[in-house]
Amino acid sequence: IHDVREDFIENYKKTYPCNIITLLARKYDNHMALKNMPENLSSFSFHAHKGKALSDREIYVVVIGESARYGNFSINGYEKKTSPRLENIKGLMTYSDVYATSNVTEFAVPLLLSRATPLNFENVYREKTFADAFKESGFYTGWVANQSGYHPYIKRIAKDIDKAYFPSDEFENLENYDSKLLPYIDSLLNENKQKTFIVIHALGSHFRYNFRYPKPFEKFTPALEGTSDCSIASDKNKDLFTNTYDNSILYTDYILSEIINKVASQKGVSAVLYISDHAENLYDNGTTTVLHGSRTPPVPEIHVPLFIWTSPAYQSAYSGKQHALKTNINKKISASDIFHSILDIADIHYPGEIPEKSIASDGFKEDSIRYVYTANKEVIHFQ
């Protein structure tokens, strides 16, 4: 008989700081690839360029969330009012059938940023990212994050873009809230560049959930308090975990709405894209599974939210792309499509681009099979 507490502890070991040993083992396997990456990428170029020139200022923002579940946003039909602000933002599109490409951040983020897929993960070390393609295309580029700044993959990106901010490297800091990122976003926007691109990597809903939001956002109770030990791990405490998790989603709703409003206030041709790196298990459907990093992830662990907001000026300048973004809203999408989509949204072109992998293209082809690269470095698929 599988013991619920053992299952929780196995998952908990994947959460900082308990995941350090696990991470070290994985990092050892990646050591040589990461060590050689800067040299391998030194001469790499997408040969990317901007399409039609616009007189209006352009701003594109990608927000990478953490452990957010599609089904726990009320904008997606959840019974609790967890996303009241997003529901009131005009022009916001929410995509219903998006799967992550990995169930651990260490792999999910490089797969989001690059053309690599779970079937050729090694390509994350051989090619640069969409942030680099934006810079090649003449954009002023920024990176704002309160996690993963220590990782060599992220360090390389931060070194090569124009300006990077990492306001905190203390993952378990009780007050490492995502609101810390907002002043740095203001700083980048206030540079007032003609073309601006920003990546924001937030802590979102990473366990411990009660560390992810300040007290005023504790709307759903009872909720976890302090540093409760593993003795509370049980599907009998599902409501406790879920309430706390939903409070973190409520806070994500606030953060995202603030980011969108900041970009909207600039009155330019602009778009904001949000996607979570992976999702989370919360004792779904009578299971004993919680958190993420499962050997064989169930759908709730990889079904992620994807939101895209575009400004009125964008909708006018790129009416064809706007139409495609709406048309593809309920199609099967993979995080592997994000690289192609964000560059297409910004009208950035490069040799070998694949329009059928962009949700901003009328030629987008939905994924019949979606692949996931697991924590064990195994590839599984979903139809």
PENOR-V291286 format. One record per residue. N is the residue number from 1. RES is the residue in one small letter. PSI is psi in whole degrees, -180 to 180 (999 if undefined). BURIAL is I if it has 16 or more other ideal C-beta (glycine too) atoms within 10 Angstrom, else O. D_LAST is the distance of its C-alpha to the last C-alpha in Angstrom with 2 decimals. Layout:
n	res	psi	burial	d_last
N	RES	PSI	BURIAL	D_LAST
N	RES	PSI	BURIAL	D_LAST
This chain:
n	res	psi	burial	d_last
1	i	130	O	30.35
2	h	128	O	28.32
3	d	128	O	30.54
4	v	-41	I	29.19
5	r	-37	O	31.54
6	e	-39	O	30.52
7	d	-43	I	26.88
8	f	-44	I	28.08
9	i	-39	O	30.38
10	e	-43	O	27.70
11	n	-39	I	25.72
12	y	-31	I	29.00
13	k	-14	O	29.90
14	k	2	I	27.15
15	t	136	I	29.01
16	y	138	O	32.04
17	p	2	O	34.64
18	c	-16	O	33.45
19	n	4	I	30.70
20	i	-46	O	33.34
21	i	-44	O	33.59
22	t	-44	I	29.84
23	l	-40	O	29.79
24	l	-40	O	32.80
25	a	-43	O	31.18
26	r	-39	I	28.16
27	k	-32	O	30.55
28	y	-42	O	32.65
29	d	-32	O	29.88
30	n	-2	I	29.44
31	h	-52	O	33.17
32	m	-37	O	34.13
33	a	-45	I	31.28
34	l	-38	I	32.23
35	k	-40	O	35.90
36	n	-9	O	35.66
37	m	-50	I	33.35
38	p	-40	O	36.22
39	e	-42	O	38.02
40	n	-31	O	34.98
41	l	-5	I	34.24
42	s	-33	O	37.89
43	s	9	O	37.88
44	f	141	O	34.30
45	s	141	O	33.96
46	f	-16	I	31.34
47	h	43	O	34.36
48	a	150	I	32.94
49	h	153	O	35.06
50	k	146	I	35.18
51	g	-125	O	35.04
52	k	141	O	37.62
53	a	137	O	40.22
54	l	146	I	40.57
55	s	-28	O	43.75
56	d	154	I	42.02
57	r	144	I	40.88
58	e	135	I	37.17
59	i	126	I	35.24
60	y	133	I	31.59
61	v	133	I	30.28
62	v	123	I	27.04
63	v	120	I	26.81
64	i	113	I	24.59
65	g	-178	I	24.28
66	e	121	I	23.94
67	s	29	I	21.92
68	a	134	I	21.44
69	r	135	I	19.09
70	y	-46	I	17.84
71	g	-4	O	18.99
72	n	12	I	22.47
73	f	128	I	23.79
74	s	-23	I	25.80
75	i	-20	I	25.06
76	n	12	I	21.51
77	g	3	O	23.05
78	y	141	I	24.09
79	e	-27	O	27.29
80	k	145	I	29.25
81	k	79	O	30.72
82	t	-13	I	29.17
83	s	56	I	28.98
84	p	-33	O	32.11
85	r	-45	I	32.98
86	l	-35	I	29.72
87	e	-21	I	29.84
88	n	6	O	33.21
89	i	117	I	32.40
90	k	135	O	32.71
91	g	4	I	30.26
92	l	130	I	27.47
93	m	136	I	23.91
94	t	131	I	21.07
95	y	133	I	17.42
96	s	-20	O	15.21
97	d	67	I	11.58
98	v	130	I	12.09
99	y	141	I	10.73
100	a	162	I	13.33
101	t	-5	I	13.40
102	s	160	I	15.55
103	n	18	I	16.88
104	v	142	I	20.49
105	t	-40	I	22.62
106	e	-34	I	24.22
107	f	-35	I	21.14
108	a	-42	I	19.30
109	v	-49	I	22.36
110	p	-36	I	23.03
111	l	-32	I	19.46
112	l	-41	I	19.95
113	l	-21	I	23.36
114	s	179	I	22.86
115	r	-5	I	21.11
116	a	153	I	19.90
117	t	169	I	16.24
118	p	-25	I	14.99
119	l	-17	O	15.48
120	n	54	O	19.07
121	f	-32	I	20.08
122	e	-18	O	23.71
123	n	-15	O	23.93
124	v	-23	I	24.45
125	y	-6	I	27.93
126	r	-18	I	28.61
127	e	159	I	28.05
128	k	-168	I	29.13
129	t	175	I	27.29
130	f	-25	I	27.12
131	a	-40	I	30.18
132	d	-38	I	32.08
133	a	-37	I	31.09
134	f	-43	I	32.49
135	k	-41	I	35.66
136	e	-31	I	36.03
137	s	9	I	35.91
138	g	13	O	38.86
139	f	144	I	37.31
140	y	123	I	38.98
141	t	141	I	36.30
142	g	154	I	36.08
143	w	125	I	34.11
144	v	123	I	34.66
145	a	151	I	33.21
146	n	29	I	34.20
147	q	162	I	31.96
148	s	9	I	31.08
149	g	-21	I	34.31
150	y	-18	O	35.29
151	h	133	I	32.34
152	p	-34	I	33.44
153	y	-45	I	30.44
154	i	-37	I	31.36
155	k	-40	I	35.05
156	r	-44	I	34.67
157	i	-47	I	33.12
158	a	-34	I	35.80
159	k	-34	O	38.49
160	d	-16	I	37.53
161	i	179	I	37.00
162	d	-44	I	40.00
163	k	132	O	40.07
164	a	141	I	38.17
165	y	128	I	38.83
166	f	85	I	37.93
167	p	-17	O	40.03
168	s	137	I	39.19
169	d	13	O	38.01
170	e	94	O	38.54
171	f	-40	I	35.06
172	e	13	O	36.54
173	n	128	O	39.33
174	l	-24	O	39.82
175	e	31	O	40.28
176	n	66	I	37.72
177	y	154	I	36.32
178	d	-17	I	34.29
179	s	-21	I	37.28
180	k	-22	I	39.00
181	l	-23	I	36.94
182	l	-44	I	38.24
183	p	-31	O	41.70
184	y	-32	I	40.29
185	i	-43	I	38.07
186	d	-44	O	41.29
187	s	-43	O	43.07
188	l	-42	I	40.64
189	l	-35	I	40.67
190	n	-6	O	44.44
191	e	-23	O	44.81
192	n	40	O	44.55
193	k	153	I	43.14
194	q	-37	O	42.38
195	k	119	I	38.79
196	t	137	I	37.11
197	f	131	I	33.73
198	i	135	I	32.94
199	v	132	I	30.19
200	i	123	I	30.44
201	h	109	I	28.85
202	a	166	I	29.44
203	l	-22	I	29.44
204	g	-113	I	27.84
205	s	30	I	26.83
206	h	138	I	27.19
207	f	138	I	28.86
208	r	125	I	31.73
209	y	-37	I	30.75
210	n	-9	I	34.40
211	f	-5	I	35.35
212	r	-3	I	33.20
213	y	148	I	35.29
214	p	164	O	39.03
215	k	-40	O	40.68
216	p	-17	O	40.85
217	f	9	I	37.06
218	e	76	I	37.16
219	k	-35	O	36.58
220	f	120	I	34.56
221	t	158	O	36.60
222	p	150	O	37.22
223	a	160	I	35.65
224	l	146	I	35.80
225	e	142	O	39.06
226	g	-145	O	40.18
227	t	57	O	38.87
228	s	139	O	38.19
229	d	-178	O	37.70
230	c	-5	O	35.00
231	s	-18	O	36.95
232	i	-6	O	35.22
233	a	109	I	31.78
234	s	145	I	30.81
235	d	-15	I	28.44
236	k	-22	O	31.77
237	n	21	I	31.97
238	k	-44	O	28.60
239	d	-37	O	30.50
240	l	-48	I	32.50
241	f	-44	I	29.54
242	t	-42	I	27.69
243	n	-45	I	30.89
244	t	-44	I	31.52
245	y	-44	I	28.02
246	d	-30	I	28.33
247	n	-37	I	31.65
248	s	-33	I	30.04
249	i	-40	I	27.63
250	l	-39	I	30.77
251	y	-38	I	32.33
252	t	-40	I	29.38
253	d	-43	I	29.89
254	y	-48	I	33.50
255	i	-47	I	32.86
256	l	-41	I	30.41
257	s	-37	I	32.77
258	e	-43	I	35.64
259	i	-47	I	33.94
260	i	-42	I	33.07
261	n	-37	O	36.61
262	k	-44	I	38.16
263	v	-42	I	36.40
264	a	-34	I	37.20
265	s	-16	O	40.83
266	q	-12	I	41.13
267	k	41	O	41.02
268	g	-171	I	39.25
269	v	110	I	36.27
270	s	159	I	33.65
271	a	145	I	30.08
272	v	126	I	28.57
273	l	128	I	24.92
274	y	133	I	23.72
275	i	143	I	20.55
276	s	148	I	20.32
277	d	-41	I	19.73
278	h	-179	I	17.52
279	a	-148	I	17.79
280	e	148	I	19.57
281	n	140	I	19.72
282	l	58	I	22.57
283	y	48	I	22.82
284	d	142	I	19.99
285	n	40	O	19.96
286	g	10	O	22.89
287	t	173	O	21.65
288	t	19	I	24.02
289	t	131	I	21.72
290	v	157	I	23.15
291	l	-148	I	23.00
292	h	-179	I	20.43
293	g	20	I	20.13
294	s	150	I	18.58
295	r	-40	O	18.07
296	t	91	O	14.65
297	p	134	I	13.79
298	p	169	I	12.60
299	v	-42	O	10.91
300	p	-18	I	14.52
301	e	-16	I	15.24
302	i	-8	I	12.86
303	h	107	I	12.73
304	v	155	I	15.74
305	p	143	I	18.28
306	l	118	I	19.02
307	f	139	I	22.43
308	i	127	I	24.34
309	w	138	I	28.00
310	t	148	I	30.19
311	s	160	I	33.95
312	p	-38	O	35.90
313	a	-36	I	37.28
314	y	-46	I	33.83
315	q	-31	I	32.83
316	s	-45	O	36.05
317	a	-35	I	35.89
318	y	60	I	32.30
319	s	-35	O	31.76
320	g	-43	O	29.30
321	k	-40	I	27.02
322	q	-42	I	27.48
323	h	-44	O	26.47
324	a	-41	I	23.23
325	l	-38	I	22.43
326	k	-40	O	22.92
327	t	-35	O	21.12
328	n	13	I	17.83
329	i	-27	I	18.04
330	n	14	O	15.24
331	k	163	I	12.74
332	k	120	I	9.48
333	i	146	I	11.36
334	s	153	I	11.40
335	a	-20	I	14.73
336	s	-18	I	15.05
337	d	-11	I	16.05
338	i	-42	I	18.93
339	f	-52	I	21.38
340	h	-36	I	21.30
341	s	-45	I	21.37
342	i	-35	I	24.33
343	l	-39	I	26.42
344	d	-41	I	25.84
345	i	-40	I	26.73
346	a	5	I	29.95
347	d	43	I	30.60
348	i	133	I	30.65
349	h	157	I	30.29
350	y	154	O	30.26
351	p	134	O	30.20
352	g	9	O	26.81
353	e	153	I	25.06
354	i	92	O	21.75
355	p	-31	O	21.93
356	e	-6	O	18.51
357	k	8	I	17.10
358	s	126	I	19.44
359	i	-4	I	18.87
360	a	10	I	22.66
361	s	139	I	22.50
362	d	-19	O	22.55
363	g	10	O	20.75
364	f	134	I	17.61
365	k	119	O	14.45
366	e	156	O	11.29
367	d	121	I	8.40
368	s	-32	O	5.94
369	i	132	O	4.68
370	r	132	I	6.38
371	y	145	I	8.97
372	v	130	I	11.40
373	y	112	I	14.98
374	t	175	I	16.48
375	a	-25	I	20.14
376	n	5	O	20.79
377	k	33	O	19.72
378	e	152	O	16.91
379	v	123	I	13.54
380	i	164	I	10.44
381	h	156	O	6.77
382	f	140	I	3.79
383	q	999	O	0.00
